[in-house]
Amino acid sequence: MIGPPVTGVLLAWLPIEQFFAVDAATFAASACAVALVGRGYA
Protein backbone atom coordinates (compact mmCIF):
# COMPACT_ATOMS: atom_id res chain seq x y z
CA MET A 1 0.00 0.00 0.00
CA ILE A 2 2.77 2.42 0.84
CA GLY A 3 5.31 1.16 -1.73
CA PRO A 4 4.02 2.64 -4.99
CA PRO A 5 3.62 6.24 -3.74
CA VAL A 6 7.02 6.15 -2.04
CA THR A 7 8.57 4.74 -5.21
CA GLY A 8 7.06 7.53 -7.28
CA VAL A 9 8.36 10.21 -4.93
CA LEU A 10 11.84 8.67 -4.80
CA LEU A 11 11.97 8.31 -8.58
CA ALA A 12 11.06 11.97 -9.01
CA TRP A 13 13.45 13.14 -6.30
CA LEU A 14 16.58 10.97 -6.70
CA PRO A 15 18.92 10.56 -9.64
CA ILE A 16 18.31 7.21 -11.34
CA GLU A 17 21.57 5.69 -10.04
CA GLN A 18 20.68 6.44 -6.43
CA PHE A 19 17.13 5.26 -6.98
CA PHE A 20 18.36 1.84 -8.12
CA ALA A 21 20.83 1.72 -5.22
CA VAL A 22 17.95 2.28 -2.78
CA ASP A 23 15.89 -0.30 -4.66
CA ALA A 24 18.71 -2.86 -4.40
CA ALA A 25 19.15 -2.16 -0.68
CA THR A 26 15.47 -2.66 0.04
CA PHE A 27 15.49 -5.88 -2.02
CA ALA A 28 18.45 -7.16 0.02
CA ALA A 29 16.69 -6.25 3.27
CA SER A 30 13.59 -8.09 2.10
CA ALA A 31 15.62 -11.15 1.13
CA CYS A 32 17.27 -11.18 4.57
CA ALA A 33 13.88 -10.95 6.26
CA VAL A 34 12.56 -13.89 4.24
CA ALA A 35 15.69 -15.90 5.06
CA LEU A 36 15.26 -15.18 8.76
CA VAL A 37 11.67 -16.39 8.68
CA GLY A 38 12.96 -19.63 7.26
CA ARG A 39 10.96 -22.53 6.00
CA GLY A 40 8.65 -22.66 8.98
CA TYR A 41 5.91 -20.87 7.08
CA ALA A 42 6.36 -22.65 3.77
FENDA-V408473 format. One record per residue. N is the residue number from 0. RES is the residue in one letter. OMEGA is omega in degrees with one decimal (999 if undefined). Layout:
n=N res=RES omega=OMEGA
n=N res=RES omega=OMEGA
//
This chain:
n=0 res=M omega=-177.4
n=1 res=I omega=-173.8
n=2 res=G omega=-176.5
n=3 res=P omega=178.1
n=4 res=P omega=178.9
n=5 res=V omega=178.1
n=6 res=T omega=178.7
n=7 res=G omega=179.1
n=8 res=V omega=-179.9
n=9 res=L omega=-179.7
n=10 res=L omega=178.6
n=11 res=A omega=-171.0
n=12 res=W omega=-175.4
n=13 res=L omega=168.8
n=14 res=P omega=-172.6
n=15 res=I omega=179.7
n=16 res=E omega=179.4
n=17 res=Q omega=177.7
n=18 res=F omega=-180.0
n=19 res=F omega=175.4
n=20 res=A omega=176.3
n=21 res=V omega=178.5
n=22 res=D omega=178.7
n=23 res=A omega=179.7
n=24 res=A omega=179.2
n=25 res=T omega=175.2
n=26 res=F omega=178.9
n=27 res=A omega=177.9
n=28 res=A omega=178.0
n=29 res=S omega=178.8
n=30 res=A omega=177.4
n=31 res=C omega=179.2
n=32 res=A omega=178.7
n=33 res=V omega=178.6
n=34 res=A omega=179.6
n=35 res=L omega=177.4
n=36 res=V omega=176.9
n=37 res=G omega=-176.8
n=38 res=R omega=-179.9
n=39 res=G omega=-178.5
n=40 res=Y omega=-178.0
n=41 res=A omega=999
//
